[in-house]
Amino acid sequence: MAKGILKVKAKVSGEKTKVKLMAKHIMESGLRKDKKTGELIPAKFLQELKIMHAGKEVFVANLGTAVSKNPYFAFNFAGGASGDELTMTWVENTGETATETAKVK
């Protein structure tokens, strides 16, 4: 899986920051069969998604095979300012991992 799978909109609203995030990922459970070959399609899903702001965790999700393709998350956290940066780290069940960043508006 290549870097750049996360699409993020983060905006300060009053004393909190609102974050909307979509992970462009197939989230394959490992239970489906390929229609042509009949073989099981190997599992490939996000196991963990962690969002950090100013060195502090503001969101952590432990995911599994029951999560749909291209999962969407929305959450708020206290604080934040326009121009701040969110650091987002994801881990896949295959062991692949990446870190991405997004600016708060």
SVG drawing of the C-alpha trace seen along z (x, -y; Angstrom):
<svg xmlns="http://www.w3.org/2000/svg" viewBox="-18 -30 24 52">
<polyline fill="none" stroke="black" stroke-width="0.4" points="0.0,0.0 1.5,-3.3 1.7,-6.4 -1.0,-9.0 -4.0,-6.8 -5.5,-9.3 -7.7,-12.2 -8.2,-14.7 -10.2,-17.8 -9.3,-19.4 -10.8,-22.8 -10.7,-24.8 -14.2,-25.6 -14.3,-27.6 -12.1,-25.8 -12.0,-22.5 -10.7,-21.0 -13.1,-19.0 -11.5,-16.3 -13.0,-14.3 -10.8,-11.5 -11.2,-8.8 -8.7,-6.0 -8.6,-4.9 -8.0,-1.2 -9.5,2.1 -9.9,3.6 -9.9,7.2 -11.0,9.6 -9.4,12.8 -12.7,14.5 -13.8,13.7 -13.0,15.9 -11.8,14.6 -14.7,15.0 -12.4,16.3 -10.1,18.7 -12.1,19.6 -9.1,18.9 -9.3,17.0 -8.3,13.4 -5.5,12.7 -6.4,10.5 -5.2,6.9 -6.6,4.4 -5.7,1.5 -5.0,2.7 -4.3,-0.6 -4.8,-4.3 -3.2,-6.9 -3.6,-10.7 -1.2,-13.0 -1.4,-16.7 1.4,-18.7 3.0,-15.4 -0.2,-14.1 -2.5,-11.3 -5.9,-12.7 -7.4,-9.6 -6.5,-5.9 -8.5,-3.2 -7.8,0.5 -9.4,1.9 -10.1,5.4 -11.7,7.4 -15.3,6.2 -14.5,2.6 -15.7,1.7 -13.7,0.6 -12.5,-3.1 -13.4,-3.6 -14.5,-7.1 -13.9,-8.6 -15.0,-11.9 -13.9,-13.2 -13.2,-16.4 -10.4,-17.2 -9.9,-20.1 -7.4,-22.8 -5.6,-23.2 -5.0,-26.3 -5.1,-27.1 -1.7,-26.1 -1.1,-23.3 -0.1,-19.9 -1.7,-16.5 0.6,-13.4 -1.2,-10.3 0.3,-6.8 -1.4,-3.7 -0.4,0.0 -1.6,2.7 -2.0,6.4 0.7,7.2 3.2,5.2 3.3,2.2 3.2,-1.1 3.3,-4.8 3.1,-8.3 1.3,-11.1 0.6,-14.7 -2.2,-17.2 -2.6,-20.9 -5.4,-22.3 -7.4,-25.1"/>
</svg>
